[in-house]
Amino acid sequence: MKRSAFLACGAIAAASVLWGCSSLPGMGVGWTTLIDGDHGLENFERVGEANWRPEGGAIVADRGAGGFLVSRQSWRDFALRAEFWADTTTNSGIFIRATNPAKIESASSYEVNIFDQRPDPTYGTGAIVNVAKVVPMPKAGGRWNVYEVTAKGNRLTVVLNGVKTVDVEDAKFPAGRIALQYGLGANAPGGPIKWRKVQVREL
């Protein structure tokens, strides 16, 4: 093989490798990384009393009267990918398009829930509280999970560990902050929540 042809083949192979990497979840142009291992607390404002800290390659909370990590930036149309570990008793979630960053709640944002022991399981893990139910409720406790959340116009989709749990249209909240929750459990302190990768891409 001539040297020029060899180089051309090498360039094509390199381009193929790069294209393959950019197509992986969380990779490619336009992704903003909010949490990467135990780094990223500076990308959030703290609301509430949770004991957020870097620990063991993740951002962790396991004590306090409940609280949030609230993004400093607002988003309208976006894709979000989050890797999290939840205890079986964890009460947590990802709040998106939060319109009141000083008071994060499902009345002013969309709450993508992580709560295997929620008293009403139809709005438990995998659901958007008061917007989209999920039956039967999937479980996240005791392992690492991946949430993929997309908000584009009025359409909201949620995928948990590769399974779509929500595909709904709702127009209440067009834009706002993203918030990660550590909450109290059902009549007891909530179990630990750990976030080791959180990334957002504008659509």
N, CA and C of each residue as an Amber inpcrd file, in Angstrom:
protein
   609
   0.8560000  -1.1970000   0.0000000   0.0000000   0.0000000   0.0000000
   0.8890000   1.2420000   0.0000000   0.5710000   2.1930000  -0.8730000
   1.3330000   3.4290000  -0.9100000   1.1360000   4.2150000   0.3810000
   2.1480000   5.0340000   0.7150000   2.1070000   5.8020000   1.9590000
   0.9020000   6.7330000   2.0050000   0.5630000   7.3870000   0.8640000
  -0.5730000   8.3260000   0.8360000  -1.8900000   7.6050000   1.1030000
  -1.9960000   6.3800000   0.5280000  -3.2250000   5.6140000   0.7570000
  -3.3060000   5.1680000   2.2050000  -2.1570000   4.7720000   2.7780000
  -2.1070000   4.3550000   4.1850000  -2.5260000   5.4810000   5.1090000
  -2.0020000   6.6780000   4.8120000  -2.3610000   7.8280000   5.6390000
  -3.8390000   8.1490000   5.5290000  -4.3950000   8.0420000   4.3110000
  -5.8140000   8.3230000   4.1190000  -6.6690000   7.3500000   4.9160000
  -6.2810000   6.0460000   4.8820000  -7.0330000   5.0470000   5.6540000
  -6.9370000   5.3310000   7.1490000  -5.7460000   5.7530000   7.5640000
  -5.5740000   6.0820000   8.9750000  -6.4430000   7.2360000   9.3970000
  -6.5510000   8.2400000   8.5430000  -7.3840000   9.4120000   8.8530000
  -8.8480000   9.0210000   8.9510000  -9.2830000   8.1360000   8.0140000
 -10.6790000   7.6900000   8.0460000 -10.9560000   6.9050000   9.3210000
 -10.0070000   6.0250000   9.6990000 -10.1890000   5.2430000  10.9250000
 -10.2520000   6.1420000  12.1440000  -9.3640000   7.1490000  12.1960000
  -9.3630000   8.0790000  13.3320000 -10.6640000   8.8370000  13.4040000
 -11.1710000   9.2740000  12.2490000 -12.4390000  10.0110000  12.2240000
 -13.5680000   9.1290000  12.7180000 -13.5260000   7.8260000  12.3330000
 -14.5720000   6.9070000  12.7750000 -14.5590000   6.7360000  14.2780000
 -13.3330000   6.6420000  14.8470000 -13.2160000   6.5150000  16.2920000
 -13.7660000   7.7370000  16.9900000 -13.4220000   8.9260000  16.4810000
 -13.9120000  10.1600000  17.0880000 -15.4180000  10.2600000  16.9860000
 -15.9780000   9.8660000  15.8360000 -17.4310000   9.9250000  15.6890000
 -18.0970000   8.9880000  16.6900000 -17.5050000   7.7800000  16.8600000
 -18.0720000   6.8300000  17.8080000 -18.0810000   7.3710000  19.2150000
 -17.0070000   8.0440000  19.6290000 -16.9450000   8.6110000  20.9760000
 -17.9870000   9.6910000  21.1590000 -18.1760000  10.5350000  20.1350000
 -19.1040000  11.6510000  20.2870000 -20.5460000  11.1910000  20.3410000
 -20.8070000   9.9510000  19.8960000 -22.1880000   9.4640000  19.9160000
 -22.5370000   8.7540000  21.2150000 -21.5560000   8.5810000  22.1020000
 -21.8430000   7.9490000  23.3840000 -22.6520000   8.8770000  24.2750000
 -23.4930000   8.3300000  25.1880000 -24.2560000   9.1830000  26.1000000
 -23.3400000  10.0910000  26.9030000 -23.6970000  11.3610000  26.9790000
 -22.9320000  12.3000000  27.7840000 -21.6900000  12.8210000  27.1010000
 -21.4480000  12.4050000  25.8340000 -20.2610000  12.8470000  25.1230000
 -20.6780000  13.7570000  23.9810000 -19.6880000  14.4510000  23.3980000
 -19.9540000  15.2290000  22.2070000 -20.0710000  16.7010000  22.4840000
 -20.3600000  17.4200000  21.4130000 -20.3900000  18.8740000  21.4650000
 -21.6170000  19.3570000  22.2210000 -21.4380000  20.3770000  23.0390000
 -22.5710000  21.0450000  23.6460000 -22.9450000  20.5980000  25.0370000
 -22.3030000  19.5630000  25.5540000 -22.6420000  19.0960000  26.8960000
 -21.9480000  19.9530000  27.9530000 -22.6940000  20.3680000  28.9580000
 -22.1580000  21.0750000  30.1280000 -22.1470000  20.1060000  31.2960000
 -20.9780000  19.8750000  31.8650000 -20.8520000  18.9490000  32.9820000
 -20.9890000  19.7030000  34.2900000 -22.0250000  19.3670000  35.0540000
 -22.2680000  19.9940000  36.3480000 -21.6150000  19.2090000  37.4760000
 -21.6140000  17.8880000  37.3690000 -20.9420000  17.0380000  38.3560000
 -20.1280000  15.9990000  37.6050000 -18.8870000  15.8400000  38.0110000
 -18.0020000  14.8390000  37.4330000 -17.2360000  14.1890000  38.5860000
 -17.6930000  13.0230000  39.0260000 -17.0990000  12.3940000  40.1980000
 -17.3860000  13.2290000  41.4360000 -16.3340000  13.5500000  42.1780000
 -16.5390000  14.3630000  43.3830000 -16.2670000  15.8440000  43.1350000
 -16.3440000  16.2660000  41.8780000 -16.1600000  17.6710000  41.5150000
 -17.4810000  18.2610000  41.0130000 -17.7130000  19.5440000  41.3030000
 -18.8690000  20.2180000  40.7350000 -19.7300000  20.9900000  41.7030000
 -19.4380000  20.9330000  43.0020000 -20.2660000  21.6770000  43.9510000
 -20.3020000  23.1640000  43.6510000 -19.2380000  23.6820000  43.0400000
 -19.1930000  25.1130000  42.7280000 -20.1940000  25.5100000  41.6480000
 -20.7750000  24.5400000  40.9610000 -21.7520000  24.8340000  39.9090000
 -23.1660000  25.0120000  40.4600000 -23.3190000  24.9110000  41.7790000
 -24.6470000  24.9480000  42.3850000 -24.7040000  25.9270000  43.5480000
 -25.9130000  26.4060000  43.7990000 -26.2370000  27.1120000  45.0310000
 -26.9240000  26.1140000  45.9630000 -26.6140000  26.1960000  47.2530000
 -27.2280000  25.2930000  48.2170000 -28.4740000  25.9290000  48.8190000
 -29.5490000  25.1760000  48.8150000 -30.8000000  25.6090000  49.4320000
 -31.2120000  24.5230000  50.4210000 -31.4890000  24.9090000  51.6620000
 -31.8650000  23.9290000  52.6690000 -30.6890000  23.5120000  53.5220000
 -30.8340000  22.3600000  54.1980000 -29.8830000  21.9680000  55.2330000
 -29.2010000  20.6300000  54.9800000 -29.1890000  20.1340000  53.7630000
 -28.5190000  18.8630000  53.4850000 -27.0050000  19.0300000  53.5720000
 -26.3240000  17.9570000  53.9740000 -24.8690000  18.0050000  54.1820000
 -24.1040000  17.5840000  52.9200000 -24.3160000  18.3070000  51.8250000
 -23.6600000  17.9870000  50.5640000 -22.1410000  18.0540000  50.7180000
 -21.4540000  17.0600000  50.1450000 -19.9970000  17.0110000  50.2330000
 -19.4490000  16.0770000  49.1640000 -18.1870000  16.2640000  48.7680000
 -17.5370000  15.2810000  47.8950000 -17.0700000  14.0930000  48.7140000
 -17.3490000  12.8850000  48.2210000 -16.9630000  11.6870000  48.9750000
 -16.9990000  10.4680000  48.0630000 -15.9080000   9.7250000  48.0440000
 -15.8810000   8.4530000  47.3300000 -16.1730000   8.5490000  45.8520000
 -15.7410000   9.6270000  45.2190000 -15.9480000   9.7700000  43.7840000
 -17.3230000  10.2490000  43.3810000 -18.0420000  10.8810000  44.3050000
 -19.3870000  11.3830000  44.0160000 -19.6830000  12.5790000  44.9200000
 -20.7780000  13.2620000  44.6270000 -21.3210000  14.2950000  45.5030000
 -22.4470000  13.6490000  46.3000000 -22.3490000  13.7270000  47.6350000
 -23.1870000  12.9090000  48.5150000 -23.9200000  13.7790000  49.5320000
 -25.1420000  13.3680000  49.8970000 -25.8490000  13.9140000  51.0580000
 -26.5470000  12.7700000  51.7690000 -26.5000000  12.7830000  53.1040000
 -27.1670000  11.7220000  53.8640000 -27.6960000  12.1940000  55.2150000
 -27.5780000  13.4880000  55.4980000 -28.1010000  14.0170000  56.7620000
 -28.6090000  15.4400000  56.5710000 -29.4450000  15.8510000  57.5330000
 -30.0020000  17.1970000  57.4990000 -31.5000000  17.1650000  57.3150000
 -32.0940000  18.3330000  57.3920000 -33.5470000  18.4450000  57.2910000
 -34.0390000  18.5070000  55.8490000 -33.1790000  18.1570000  54.9080000
 -33.5470000  18.1880000  53.5030000 -32.9860000  19.4190000  52.8220000
 -32.6220000  19.2780000  51.5710000 -32.0720000  20.4160000  50.8500000
 -31.8020000  20.0880000  49.3940000 -31.2660000  21.0880000  48.6930000
 -31.0970000  20.9930000  47.2520000 -29.7630000  21.5880000  46.8240000
 -29.2630000  21.0560000  45.7240000 -28.2290000  21.7200000  44.9380000
 -28.9330000  22.3210000  43.7320000 -28.8990000  23.6450000  43.6150000
 -29.6530000  24.3540000  42.5760000 -28.6660000  24.9300000  41.5610000
 -28.8470000  24.6050000  40.3050000 -27.9400000  25.0790000  39.2630000
 -27.9300000  26.6060000  39.2120000 -26.7900000  27.1480000  38.8700000
 -26.6760000  28.6040000  38.7440000 -27.2540000  29.1080000  37.4260000
 -27.4640000  28.2100000  36.5020000 -27.9760000  28.5610000  35.1800000
 -29.3880000  28.0270000  35.0020000 -30.1720000  28.7100000  34.1850000
 -31.5070000  28.2370000  33.8170000 -31.4610000  27.6090000  32.4290000
 -32.3700000  26.6710000  32.2100000 -32.4870000  26.0350000  30.8960000
 -33.9570000  26.0000000  30.4800000 -34.1660000  26.0390000  29.1640000
 -35.5100000  25.9230000  28.5910000 -35.6620000  24.5550000  27.9310000
 -35.0450000  24.3690000  26.7710000 -35.0850000  23.0900000  26.0710000
 -33.7240000  22.4210000  26.2420000 -33.7140000  21.1900000  26.7560000
 -32.4360000  20.5630000  27.0740000 -32.5830000  19.0510000  27.2210000
 -31.4460000  18.3820000  27.1550000 -31.3260000  16.9800000  27.5410000
 -30.4280000  16.9200000  28.7630000 -30.7830000  16.0720000  29.7020000
 -30.0180000  15.9230000  30.9320000 -29.7280000  14.4400000  31.1420000
 -28.4920000  14.1560000  31.5590000 -28.1130000  12.7860000  31.8880000
 -27.4850000  12.7870000  33.2750000 -27.9690000  11.9180000  34.1580000
 -27.4810000  11.8940000  35.5400000 -27.2690000  10.4600000  36.0000000
 -26.0920000  10.1990000  36.5820000 -25.7990000   8.9220000  37.2100000
 -25.9400000   9.1040000  38.7240000 -26.7540000   8.2630000  39.3520000
 -26.9970000   8.4200000  40.7860000 -27.0820000   7.0670000  41.4780000
 -26.7340000   7.0760000  42.7610000 -26.9070000   5.9100000  43.6280000
 -27.8810000   6.2910000  44.7240000 -28.8750000   5.4430000  44.9380000
 -29.8960000   5.7060000  45.9440000 -30.0140000   4.5080000  46.8720000
 -30.1780000   4.7820000  48.1570000 -30.5220000   3.7470000  49.1140000
 -31.9930000   3.3640000  48.8990000 -32.3990000   2.2270000  49.4460000
 -33.8030000   1.8240000  49.3050000 -34.7480000   2.7970000  49.9990000
 -34.2370000   3.5710000  50.9780000 -35.0800000   4.5340000  51.6950000
 -34.8810000   5.9720000  51.2170000 -34.0870000   6.1670000  50.1670000
 -33.7800000   7.5150000  49.6880000 -35.0270000   8.2320000  49.1730000
 -35.1420000   9.5090000  49.5480000 -36.1220000  10.4120000  48.9500000
 -35.3250000  11.5070000  48.2480000 -35.3250000  11.4600000  46.9350000
 -34.5390000  12.4070000  46.1640000 -35.2600000  12.6630000  44.8520000
 -34.5910000  13.3380000  43.9570000 -35.1630000  13.6060000  42.6500000
 -34.3930000  14.6880000  41.9290000 -34.7630000  14.8690000  40.6770000
 -34.2220000  15.9450000  39.8530000 -35.3820000  16.8790000  39.5280000
 -35.2760000  18.1060000  39.9850000 -36.2920000  19.1140000  39.6830000
 -35.8100000  19.9060000  38.4730000 -36.6450000  20.0020000  37.4570000
 -36.2660000  20.7270000  36.2440000 -37.2230000  21.8990000  36.0140000
 -36.6990000  22.9020000  35.2950000 -37.4570000  24.1340000  35.0170000
 -38.0250000  24.7440000  36.2980000 -37.2260000  24.7400000  37.3440000
 -37.6600000  25.2990000  38.6280000 -37.7370000  26.8220000  38.5160000
 -38.9130000  27.3610000  38.7340000 -39.1370000  28.7920000  38.5280000
 -38.8270000  29.6360000  39.7510000 -38.7240000  29.0070000  40.9180000
 -38.3940000  29.7260000  42.1490000 -37.1920000  29.0490000  42.8040000
 -35.9670000  29.4570000  42.4510000 -34.7850000  28.7530000  42.9590000
 -34.6010000  28.8330000  44.4630000 -35.2740000  29.7640000  45.1260000
 -35.1650000  29.8700000  46.5780000 -36.0730000  28.8790000  47.2940000
 -37.0480000  28.3360000  46.5840000 -37.9880000  27.3900000  47.1810000
 -38.3290000  26.3320000  46.1370000 -37.5850000  25.2450000  46.1720000
 -37.7610000  24.1850000  45.1840000 -38.8850000  23.2640000  45.6350000
 -39.8970000  23.0940000  44.7800000 -41.0170000  22.2150000  45.0830000
 -41.7290000  21.8520000  43.7960000 -42.5590000  20.8010000  43.8650000
 -43.2520000  20.3500000  42.6630000 -44.3310000  21.3190000  42.2080000
 -44.6950000  22.2900000  43.0570000 -45.6810000  23.2970000  42.6630000
 -45.0900000  24.3590000  41.7480000 -43.7610000  24.4230000  41.6700000
 -43.1320000  25.4490000  40.8220000 -42.0440000  24.8720000  39.9260000
 -42.0800000  23.5450000  39.7180000 -41.1090000  22.8860000  38.8490000
 -41.6030000  21.4780000  38.5570000 -40.9060000  20.8000000  37.6540000
 -41.2000000  19.3930000  37.3910000 -40.2550000  18.5400000  38.2320000
 -40.8110000  17.6440000  39.0350000 -40.0160000  16.7870000  39.9190000
 -39.9330000  15.3810000  39.3410000 -38.7770000  15.0480000  38.7880000
 -38.5120000  13.6970000  38.3210000 -38.0610000  12.9010000  39.5440000
 -38.9070000  12.0150000  40.0210000 -38.7610000  11.4880000  41.3730000
 -37.7850000  10.3210000  41.4880000 -37.1600000  10.2380000  42.6740000
 -36.3820000   9.0740000  43.1210000 -36.8710000   8.7820000  44.5410000
 -37.7950000   7.8630000  44.6750000 -38.4040000   7.6260000  45.9830000
 -39.1220000   6.2800000  45.9360000 -38.3700000   5.1940000  46.1590000
 -38.9330000   3.8450000  46.0700000 -40.0190000   3.5790000  47.1090000
 -39.9820000   4.3050000  48.2360000 -40.9460000   4.0670000  49.3040000
 -41.9880000   5.1840000  49.3980000 -42.2330000   5.8890000  48.3180000
 -43.2330000   6.9560000  48.3500000 -44.6080000   6.3650000  48.6880000
 -45.3410000   6.9890000  49.6050000 -46.6630000   6.4590000  49.9740000
 -47.5970000   6.2560000  48.7850000 -47.5630000   7.1660000  47.7920000
 -48.3130000   6.9610000  46.5570000 -47.3050000   6.5650000  45.4810000
 -47.1140000   5.2590000  45.2390000 -46.0470000   4.8170000  44.3440000
 -46.2490000   5.2050000  42.8890000 -47.4650000   5.6120000  42.5100000
 -47.6690000   5.9970000  41.1160000 -46.8830000   7.2610000  40.7620000
 -46.5330000   8.0470000  41.7690000 -45.6690000   9.2020000  41.5470000
 -44.2980000   8.9950000  42.1990000 -43.8940000   7.7400000  42.3220000
 -42.5980000   7.4200000  42.9150000 -41.4880000   7.4570000  41.8770000
 -40.4820000   6.6340000  42.0560000 -39.3330000   6.5870000  41.1690000
 -39.7700000   6.4050000  39.7160000 -39.2180000   7.2440000  38.8440000
 -39.5210000   7.1650000  37.4170000 -40.6350000   8.0740000  36.9560000
 -41.4000000   8.6420000  37.8910000 -42.5360000   9.4980000  37.5550000
 -42.1550000  10.9750000  37.6390000 -43.0110000  11.8310000  37.0890000
 -42.9500000  13.2700000  37.3340000 -44.1190000  13.5960000  38.2480000
 -43.8130000  14.0470000  39.4590000 -44.8240000  14.2040000  40.5000000
 -45.9450000  15.1460000  40.0410000 -47.1680000  14.6660000  40.1900000
 -48.3990000  15.4100000  39.8710000 -48.5510000  15.7130000  38.3850000
 -47.7090000  15.0990000  37.5490000 -47.8040000  15.3220000  36.0990000
 -47.9330000  14.0070000  35.3460000 -47.0540000  13.0430000  35.6360000
 -47.0340000  11.7860000  34.8900000 -46.7830000  10.6230000  35.8430000
 -47.7560000   9.7130000  35.9330000 -47.6200000   8.5420000  36.7850000
 -46.8270000   7.4460000  36.0870000 -46.3480000   6.4820000  36.8680000
 -45.6850000   5.3090000  36.3030000 -46.1700000   4.0810000  37.0630000
 -46.6920000   3.1050000  36.3130000 -47.2250000   1.8700000  36.9050000
 -46.7920000   0.6890000  36.0330000 -46.1180000  -0.3150000  36.6150000
 -45.6480000  -0.3640000  38.0000000 -44.4260000   0.5200000  38.2000000
 -44.1950000   0.9110000  39.4420000 -43.0640000   1.7840000  39.7440000
 -41.7590000   1.0040000  39.6790000 -40.7620000   1.4800000  38.9180000
 -39.4440000   0.8340000  38.9490000 -38.7310000   1.1630000  40.2590000
 -37.7370000   0.3670000  40.6060000 -36.9710000   0.5900000  41.8350000
 -35.5440000   1.0130000  41.4830000 -35.0150000   1.9570000  42.2630000
 -33.6530000   2.4440000  42.0410000 -32.7270000   2.1300000  43.2020000
 -33.2710000   1.6920000  44.3410000 -32.5040000   1.5560000  45.5640000
 -31.4200000   0.4900000  45.5130000 -30.2640000   0.8400000  46.1110000
 -29.1930000  -0.1190000  46.2900000 -28.2580000  -0.2940000  45.1200000
 -28.3090000   0.5910000  44.1200000 -27.4220000   0.4390000  42.9660000
 -27.2620000   1.7840000  42.2460000 -26.3190000   1.8060000  41.3190000
 -26.1550000   2.9680000  40.4490000 -27.1780000   2.9160000  39.3260000
 -27.7230000   4.0780000  39.0050000 -28.7580000   4.2120000  37.9840000
 -28.4050000   5.3610000  37.0420000 -29.0760000   5.3880000  35.9100000
 -28.9090000   6.4910000  34.9580000 -30.2790000   7.0430000  34.5890000
 -30.4650000   8.3330000  34.8220000 -31.6500000   9.0530000  34.3560000
 -31.2760000   9.8360000  33.1080000 -32.1500000   9.7890000  32.1030000
 -32.0460000  10.6440000  30.9210000 -33.3640000  11.3990000  30.8120000
 -33.2950000  12.7010000  30.9560000 -34.4910000  13.5410000  30.9820000
 -34.3890000  14.5400000  29.8320000 -35.4650000  14.6580000  29.0600000
 -35.4930000  15.6020000  27.9510000 -36.7010000  16.5160000  28.0980000
 -36.4590000  17.8010000  27.9850000 -37.5370000  18.7940000  27.9950000
 -37.3990000  19.6290000  26.7260000 -38.3530000  19.5130000  25.8480000
 -38.3250000  20.2590000  24.5850000 -39.7170000  20.7990000  24.3170000
 -39.8610000  22.1080000  24.4630000 -41.1810000  22.6990000  24.3810000
 -42.0640000  22.1510000  25.4860000 -43.2460000  21.6880000  25.1320000
 -44.1670000  21.1370000  26.1260000 -43.9600000  19.6500000  26.3800000
 -43.0580000  19.0270000  25.6230000 -42.8940000  17.5790000  25.7450000
 -41.7820000  17.2450000  26.7320000 -42.0950000  16.3330000  27.6460000
 -41.1560000  15.8800000  28.6610000 -41.0300000  14.3580000  28.5710000
 -39.8040000  13.8680000  28.5140000 -39.5890000  12.4280000  28.5310000
 -38.5800000  12.0770000  29.6120000 -38.7720000  10.9100000  30.2030000
 -37.8800000  10.4060000  31.2370000 -37.5320000   8.9570000  30.8930000
 -36.2470000   8.6480000  30.9270000 -35.7660000   7.2860000  30.7030000
 -34.9190000   6.9070000  31.9100000 -35.2530000   5.7890000  32.5560000
 -34.5130000   5.2910000  33.7080000 -33.8760000   3.9590000  33.3360000
 -32.5510000   3.9340000  33.3550000 -31.8090000   2.7180000  33.0340000
 -32.2530000   2.1060000  31.7050000 -32.4380000   2.9900000  30.7130000
 -32.7660000   2.5400000  29.3690000 -34.2290000   2.2790000  29.1040000
 -35.0930000   2.4350000  30.1010000 -36.5300000   2.1840000  29.9450000
 -37.2880000   3.5020000  30.0780000 -38.0690000   3.8390000  29.0600000
 -38.8430000   5.0830000  29.1140000 -39.9840000   4.9430000  30.1140000
 -40.0300000   5.8640000  31.0710000 -41.0820000   5.8310000  32.0940000
 -42.0820000   6.9650000  31.9380000 -41.6960000   8.0330000  31.2370000
 -42.5840000   9.1870000  31.0460000 -42.4380000   9.7050000  29.6200000
 -43.5710000   9.9830000  28.9990000 -43.6140000  10.6940000  27.7190000
 -44.9170000  11.4850000  27.7440000 -44.8150000  12.7680000  28.0660000
 -46.0060000  13.5430000  28.3610000 -45.8410000  14.9720000  27.8450000
 -46.9530000  15.6540000  27.6450000 -46.9280000  17.0770000  27.3000000
 -47.5390000  17.8770000  28.4380000 -46.8360000  18.9270000  28.8360000
 -47.2970000  19.7890000  29.9170000 -46.6410000  21.1560000  29.7270000
 -47.4210000  22.2200000  29.9210000 -46.9250000  23.5630000  29.6050000
 -46.7970000  24.4720000  30.8180000 -46.8620000  23.9050000  32.0250000
 -46.8720000  24.7890000  33.2030000 -45.5710000  25.5670000  33.3750000
 -44.4460000  24.9150000  33.1490000 -43.1500000  25.5430000  33.4500000
 -42.2660000  25.5150000  32.2020000 -42.1240000  26.6460000  31.5090000
 -41.3810000  26.6530000  30.2500000 -39.8680000  26.6900000  30.4040000
 -39.3540000  27.1710000  31.5400000 -37.9050000  27.2980000  31.7310000
 -37.6050000  27.4620000  33.2110000 -36.3480000  27.1990000  33.5800000
 -35.9570000  27.3870000  34.9760000 -34.7040000  26.6120000  35.3120000
 -34.3920000  26.5850000  36.6090000 -33.1830000  25.9430000  37.0970000
 -33.3490000  24.4220000  37.1920000 -32.2360000  23.7530000  37.3980000
 -32.2050000  22.3230000  37.6940000 -31.7740000  22.1660000  39.1480000
 -32.4350000  21.2970000  39.8930000 -32.1080000  21.1120000  41.3050000
 -32.0390000  19.6230000  41.6360000 -31.0290000  19.2550000  42.4080000
 -30.8490000  17.8770000  42.8820000 -31.2360000  17.8370000  44.3510000
 -32.0160000  16.8590000  44.7270000 -32.6340000  16.8370000  46.0580000
 -32.0250000  15.7980000  46.9910000 -31.9060000  16.1720000  48.2590000
 -31.8370000  15.2160000  49.3600000 -33.0350000  15.5230000  50.2460000
 -33.9380000  14.5460000  50.4210000 -35.1560000  14.7970000  51.1750000
 -35.3370000  13.8250000  52.3130000 -36.3170000  14.1010000  53.1370000
 -36.6920000  13.1870000  54.2170000 -37.5110000  12.0450000  53.6380000
 -37.4250000  10.8900000  54.2750000 -38.1740000   9.7370000  53.8170000
 -39.5950000   9.7550000  54.3430000 -40.2400000   8.6160000  54.2780000
 -41.6010000   8.4890000  54.7730000 -41.5560000   8.3700000  56.2970000
 -41.7830000   9.4790000  56.9760000 -41.7720000   9.5470000  58.4420000
 -40.4180000   9.1760000  59.0460000 -39.3320000   9.3890000  58.2880000
 -37.9900000   9.0610000  58.7810000 -36.9720000   9.8110000  57.9390000
 -35.7350000   9.9510000  58.4430000 -34.6980000  10.5590000  57.6030000
 -34.5180000   9.7770000  56.3110000 -34.2830000  10.4710000  55.2190000
 -34.0690000   9.7920000  53.9530000 -32.6930000   9.1530000  53.8950000
 -32.5780000   8.1000000  53.1020000 -31.2910000   7.4510000  52.9120000
 -30.3790000   8.2750000  52.0270000 -29.1190000   7.8610000  51.8850000
 -28.1460000   8.6270000  51.1090000 -28.5270000   8.7540000  49.6400000
 -28.1160000   9.8580000  49.0450000 -28.1650000  10.0420000  47.6000000
 -26.7720000  10.4410000  47.1510000 -26.3170000   9.8130000  46.0650000
 -24.9910000  10.1020000  45.5170000 -25.1370000  10.4160000  44.0330000
 -24.4860000  11.4920000  43.5980000 -24.4680000  11.8780000  42.1880000
 -23.0200000  11.8340000  41.7180000 -22.7370000  11.0420000  40.6740000
 -21.3470000  10.9790000  40.2120000 -21.1520000  11.5290000  38.8020000
 -22.2420000  11.7950000  38.0760000 -22.1350000  12.4490000  36.7650000
 -23.4750000  13.1130000  36.4660000 -23.4370000  14.4220000  36.2320000
 -24.6400000  15.1470000  35.8100000 -24.2240000  16.0650000  34.6750000
 -24.8660000  15.9120000  33.5250000 -24.5300000  16.6990000  32.3440000
 -25.8010000  17.2100000  31.6710000 -25.7180000  18.3820000  31.0820000
 -26.8500000  19.0270000  30.4230000 -26.4220000  19.5140000  29.0490000
 -27.3270000  19.3870000  28.0830000 -27.0740000  19.9030000  26.7380000
 -28.2890000  20.6610000  26.2500000 -28.0980000  21.8850000  25.8120000
 -29.2030000  22.6750000  25.2640000 -29.6490000  22.0860000  23.9360000
 -30.9550000  22.1200000  23.7030000 -31.5290000  21.6070000  22.4550000
 -32.0160000  22.7610000  21.5740000
